[in-house]
Amino acid sequence: QVQLTESGGGLVQAGDSLRLACTASGRTFTSNTMGWFRTAPGRDREFVAAITKNGGNSNTADSVKGRFAISRDTARNTIYLQMNTLKPEDTAVYYCASSASQIPAARPSYYTNWGQGTQVTVSS
């Protein structure tokens, strides 16, 4: 079992930046791919970004490409999501997920472990 703990959410204004972090503990050797998803009120869970264990392969949703960047510190079992130029439509609960797969997939079904989520609220 892998436990995922997110941090870094908060309330910011449009145009501001935030950095989310997610640290894995437990059977971390199974966390070959880690990623971020988000759920806004009334909407389905949406893929944001994912990255493989050595950071060599990543995938970022078109909706945030150019504003958000995912990175990974393998030694610390931690991934980060740097979010710049935030918009009100980025308001959501952001979830960290991990998968044994070597593919930074966008489908939630690829991921077997999920964190509790961290709220990001962007005011206009």
Secondary structure in CASP SS format (residue, H / E / C, confidence):
PFRMAT SS
TARGET T0000
AUTHOR 0000-0000-0000
METHOD secondary structure of the structure
MODEL  1
Q C 1.00
V E 1.00
Q E 1.00
L E 1.00
T E 1.00
E E 1.00
S E 1.00
G C 1.00
G C 1.00
G E 1.00
L E 1.00
V E 1.00
Q E 1.00
A C 1.00
G C 1.00
D C 1.00
S C 1.00
L E 1.00
R E 1.00
L E 1.00
A E 1.00
C E 1.00
T E 1.00
A E 1.00
S E 1.00
G E 1.00
R C 1.00
T H 1.00
F H 1.00
T H 1.00
S C 1.00
N C 1.00
T E 1.00
M E 1.00
G E 1.00
W E 1.00
F E 1.00
R E 1.00
T E 1.00
A C 1.00
P C 1.00
G C 1.00
R C 1.00
D C 1.00
R C 1.00
E E 1.00
F E 1.00
V E 1.00
A E 1.00
A E 1.00
I E 1.00
T E 1.00
K C 1.00
N C 1.00
G C 1.00
G C 1.00
N C 1.00
S E 1.00
N E 1.00
T E 1.00
A C 1.00
D C 1.00
S C 1.00
V C 1.00
K E 1.00
G C 1.00
R C 1.00
F E 1.00
A E 1.00
I E 1.00
S E 1.00
R E 1.00
D E 1.00
T H 1.00
A H 1.00
R H 1.00
N C 1.00
T E 1.00
I E 1.00
Y E 1.00
L E 1.00
Q E 1.00
M E 1.00
N C 1.00
T C 1.00
L C 1.00
K C 1.00
P H 1.00
E H 1.00
D H 1.00
T C 1.00
A E 1.00
V E 1.00
Y E 1.00
Y E 1.00
C E 1.00
A E 1.00
S E 1.00
S E 1.00
A C 1.00
S C 1.00
Q C 1.00
I C 1.00
P C 1.00
A C 1.00
A C 1.00
R C 1.00
P H 1.00
S H 1.00
Y H 1.00
Y C 1.00
T C 1.00
N E 1.00
W E 1.00
G C 1.00
Q C 1.00
G C 1.00
T E 1.00
Q E 1.00
V E 1.00
T E 1.00
V E 1.00
S E 1.00
S C 1.00
END
